[in-house]
Amino acid sequence: MANINRVVLVGNLTKDPELRHTPNGTAVCKLRIAVNTRQKDAQGNWGDKPNYFDVTVWGNQGESCAQYLSKGRPVGVDGRLDWREWEAQDGSKRQAVEIIADTVQFLGSREGSGAGGDAERQFVPAAATAGNEDFTSASADDDIPF
């Protein structure tokens, strides 16, 4: 039986990226993202429950994340889960699950980039605008045709 280990998340950075390098010079960037889940509370009202995930980004992509991302920036992450276990200094066993990113998509816009601040770009599918030649826009003073 085949195993599948795939994670796709879209969320916001909860802090600035942390860039380090391995002894042989490979870049390792640590991100922490928050992804909200909608759920009902005890009174039956809908609300957001934040989930926090640690993400590791290796190599040139990690360097780009450290250079261009900052706290609050929305990102899309595609990667895999990685579980690790270690023994703490006090002798207790510890474990953690983190996301190893294959790709990180920068969403939104950087502050001060002159690209409209925090305004999101609107996606309009090509099919939504294709084939509308038969319809013309009516001016406000035209009579209703029925």
N, C-alpha and C positions, 0 to 999 in steps of 0.2 A: 504494500500500500504506500502511495506517495505521501510525503509530508509537505505541508505548506506553511511557511513562516513569512507572512507579509503584513505590513502595517502601513496604512495611509491615514494621515491626520492633517487637519487644518486648524491652527490655533494662533495664539499670540505669545510672544516671548515674555517671560516673567522677569527676566533680568538680562543685562548685557551678556553677549557671548564671552566665554573664557577660552583663550587660545594658549595652547602649550605646544611643546615639541618633544618628541621622543629623543633618546640619546643619539639616534642616527639621523635626526633632523626632520622626521616626518611630522607634519602639522596635525594636531588633534584639537578640535573645537568642541566645547561642551555647551549645549543649549538646554534651556528648560522652557517648555511650552505649556500653556493652559488651554484646555479644550473643554467647552461647556457641554453638559448633557441636560436636556430638558426633562424635568420630572415634577410630579405633584408632591406638595408638602402634606402635613397631617390634616390641614384644613381643606385640602382639595384644590389649592391654588397652584398654578404652574410657576416654576421658577428654574433658574439655572444652577446647576451643581458643577463647580469647576473640578476638572481632573488635571493633574500635573504629571508631565512626562519628561524624563531626562533623555536627551538625544546626543549622540556622539557623531561628529562629522569629521572624516579623515581627509588628509591631503590638501590639494589646491582648493577644493570646495570648502573645506574648513577654514582656510585662510580668507576666502571670499566672504564667508559668513561673519567672521570676526571683523572684517573691514567694513561691510555694508549694513549689517544688522544691528539693532539696538533694542532695548527694552520697549515692549508695547507693539512692536512691528508684527504684523500678521505673516505667517509662513505656512507653506504646505510641505509636508515631509512624507517621503516614500522610503520605506526601509524594512528592516526585520528586527524581531525581538532577540535579545541576547541575555541569557541568565548567567549569573556568576555567583560563586560562593567563596568566602574567605574566612580566615580566623582572625578575630580582633585581638588587640594587645592584651585584653583581659581574659583571653582564651575562649570566649564565646564565638559561636559560628554565626556569621552574617551572610545575607544574600541580597541580591538586587536584580531587578529586570530593567534593562534600558533598551532604547531604540538605536540601532546602528543605521544611520541614514545612507541610502544609496543616492538620493537626490533631495535637495532642499530648494523649494521654489520661493522666491521673495515675492510677497504679495503687497498690495497697497503701494504707497510711495514714501520715499525718504523725506523727512522734514527738511525744509529749506532747499529742496531740489528745484523749485519753481514749476513743478508739474501739478500744481493744484492742491498742494497740502495733503490733507487726509482724504480727499475725495476719491472714491472708488471709481474705477473705470467700469462702464456698463458694457456687458457682453450682449450683443444682438446677433443671433444666428443668421447666417446668410439666407436661409430659407424664409426668414421672417420678412425680408425686404425684396426677395426675388418674386417676379411675377405680379407686381402691383401696378403695372403700367395702365391697366384698365380703370384704376381708381384715381381720381384727381381730388385734391383738397378743395373743399368748398369754402368760400369766404363767409364771414360772419353774417353778412346781410342777405345771403341767398335764401330763397324760400325753400321750405321743406317740400320735397317732391311728392308727398302723398297727402 
